[in-house]
């Protein structure tokens, strides 16, 4: 290109020929460069082609692509720079003339000599010449030197000269000159100086930013420089307000994190800190709506990197926008991984964040409240209280008053979170008779909870109430549900959700947690004489499951807390609002935990006479469910105890109903029966074993007693069946002198081992590596699975056995009972033998060991004696007489079932030993074997006439 630093002799400027279209002879307005390398005005060359000319006007080469390319922006910027610096003349004719060379100042072209020069007069005229060099010189080094000189001018400019320099540098040709440097220079010092100058003038003049964003390639160039390590460019990118989607690339987000992690003294001092700009851009990135998961990846990258502490330090940056940006990033990290809150709560200075509250908009104000609310969800109550004190006491103004004002104007779905934080701050001191903050906060929560027109507000209020209980895991998850289950006695793993602590620390934390929840429950329940219970009852009616869940758990917690608080006169309204609702939930809930929590809530009503009176009305509705929990929960036991007070037999609470009966007389007598995991196994006198379904689904007898499989591998009567509860193995003993081991699968049962014991097998008992049974003669046979065998108690003819925890109990034909320690061989007599002449008439027919007690039914000429001994001391606990001869026995948590020779089953209350009822099994049969299922819902019976019966216990 010709030298554009020329001037005609008459003072008029002539454009360089490269600036002129060869078709129009006018300066380019929209230059396009064709594939032949020639440049034309867009409209002119388009008209040329439209006339049917398909060759280049200058070279006459054929044009293969008739679609015109993009504008030549480099040439366009050069023309704009030239026109800006050249006086305009309306009568100027664009033609070739002789150029007169204008002598230019002589420079030392060494970069160091320019930068290190100690004297600089700041002459504006010299600055104009330097700017001319930047905008017009075709020599890159000369333009680079100009940038460094301009930077020096800027740095040394006096306040009074700054505006003039700003005006010179803000002109589009100068801005374009800086951009050309960014495109072409590879000198880091020059690039940093260029970015610095663009940031300085751009931060003061929006027209500069408009010039930069006019050409997209300019923005791309700046982003590219940033990605390649020119981190100061992040400030310029921030000023450009470029589409944030560019930063959703993981490498871009990582570059922003790199900037945040650097020290301030690693950057040139600029109009804005690069760390601050990076924080603001990163905050914008993670707030972007994104369906491809890119934002989530960025947040995960922040969490997994070591940038967290650097972002925490950004909370102390100079300006509110910068601090709020850092807060937003940390809030997103907490929402993604709750464990982050622990390091943030430990290291963050909250004072600068609180100072932002009056300087930001409503949405950002709410985000600050969210952030602070998340920080008080630590798993240690004492730490939460410390954070609350910091929030309350730091700052130059009253945060509580500010929150109150914000609460009164906040949107309905945001106000519950604000109210929750305000209420927690108010509770840092002992509850007073009157507090405007507390009254406004609770009023807001109740109002939102009852506002059915705003489900989002209802949900926010329900969720906030759950957090107020104040127990959280290390990751900030609510523990109120688990804590209720623990109190109900069914969650044994509650402490595992807490971080390991020593006992002293645990006691201190638990004391603080209890004090907190008592204070919180007191102010909530006491507000407007229990108005919160009406709101919770309304929430329980919601068609939105999340709202129902929150109200359900909060209501259960508050009902329980009423039993730990002094009487504040709200029990009646609590019962009126919630009793019937919790009965309904208890009856209908499918989820075991929901059922447990509703039971626990109902138990709160049995602690005062009025509550007992009201809940007794529903005892038939809930008694069956309570019995299901009696083994696992002391709460259920206590409630049943209250229901049965004054009614020894509790007949109205229990019902036995025959559900199914199968006639197996073709297989002979039913000699043994056992139940395991919804399967019933029966052993018959013809040697067969039958496997039935054993689940009470309430869909008819076929669902309770449906034959699944019949096995015929024993050749003689199957006298004994036993299942080890810890495994899926069935053992069978037979008069064919074998013991068989069966594997219980989901679909079938198959034999795995056969042991030939060379003796009749009666009353088989199995424990780990041994099998004990009664042979045809005297004594007890003990066989190991390895083949070893020995005979115990050889002087006694044994009638029945029970094996519990390595101790073998035997009931004998002479009415004696022994306890044999299998490990040591020690024998203890529990009951001595009968001294009567007809000793055989006095025998022990049935023996069971249950819950540390020995139960035995003994026949005599006078009838049947039923006795109970303490298994540890062998002291006789109780003894009664029965009218019928007992052949078998089953014991549940509530009842003792006696299977009698007369074809009946007598049902006795286990605790009080009073007869409840008699079940008629058959007229011409004897009850030979009997057992209960694992849940004690089914009573299974085998008879002498080949019948298998299933009775429901409800």
Secondary structure as UniProt FT lines:
FT   STRAND          6..7
FT   TURN            9..10
FT   HELIX           17..19
FT   TURN            22..24
FT   STRAND          31..33
FT   TURN            35..36
FT   STRAND          39..41
FT   HELIX           42..50
FT   TURN            51..52
FT   TURN            57..59
FT   HELIX           73..85
FT   TURN            90..91
FT   STRAND          100..101
FT   HELIX           111..115
FT   HELIX           124..136
FT   HELIX           140..156
FT   HELIX           159..169
FT   HELIX           172..184
FT   HELIX           188..204
FT   HELIX           206..214
FT   HELIX           216..227
FT   TURN            228..229
FT   TURN            231..232
FT   HELIX           233..240
FT   HELIX           244..248
FT   HELIX           250..261
FT   HELIX           264..266
FT   HELIX           274..286
FT   HELIX           294..304
FT   HELIX           308..313
FT   HELIX           314..316
FT   HELIX           320..336
FT   TURN            338..339
FT   HELIX           340..347
FT   HELIX           351..355
FT   HELIX           356..358
FT   HELIX           362..375
FT   HELIX           381..393
FT   HELIX           399..409
FT   HELIX           412..426
FT   TURN            427..428
FT   HELIX           436..450
FT   TURN            452..453
FT   HELIX           455..468
FT   TURN            474..475
FT   HELIX           480..487
FT   TURN            488..489
FT   TURN            492..493
FT   HELIX           494..497
FT   HELIX           503..526
FT   TURN            527..530
FT   HELIX           531..540
FT   HELIX           545..562
FT   TURN            563..564
FT   HELIX           571..588
FT   HELIX           592..603
FT   HELIX           604..607
FT   HELIX           609..616
FT   TURN            617..618
FT   HELIX           619..629
FT   TURN            630..632
FT   HELIX           634..644
FT   TURN            645..646
FT   HELIX           651..653
FT   STRAND          656..663
FT   HELIX           665..667
FT   STRAND          670..676
FT   TURN            677..678
FT   STRAND          679..684
FT   TURN            685..686
FT   STRAND          689..693
FT   HELIX           701..704
FT   STRAND          707..711
FT   STRAND          718..724
FT   TURN            725..728
FT   STRAND          729..734
FT   TURN            735..736
FT   STRAND          738..744
FT   STRAND          749..756
FT   STRAND          762..767
FT   TURN            768..769
FT   STRAND          770..774
FT   STRAND          780..784
FT   TURN            785..786
FT   STRAND          789..792
FT   TURN            794..795
FT   STRAND          798..804
FT   TURN            805..806
FT   STRAND          807..812
FT   TURN            813..814
FT   STRAND          817..821
FT   TURN            822..824
FT   STRAND          827..831
FT   HELIX           839..841
FT   STRAND          843..850
FT   TURN            851..852
FT   STRAND          853..860
FT   TURN            861..862
FT   STRAND          863..870
FT   TURN            871..873
FT   STRAND          876..882
FT   STRAND          886..891
FT   STRAND          895..900
FT   TURN            901..902
FT   STRAND          904..909
FT   TURN            910..912
FT   STRAND          915..920
FT   STRAND          927..932
FT   TURN            934..935
FT   STRAND          938..943
FT   TURN            944..945
FT   STRAND          947..953
//
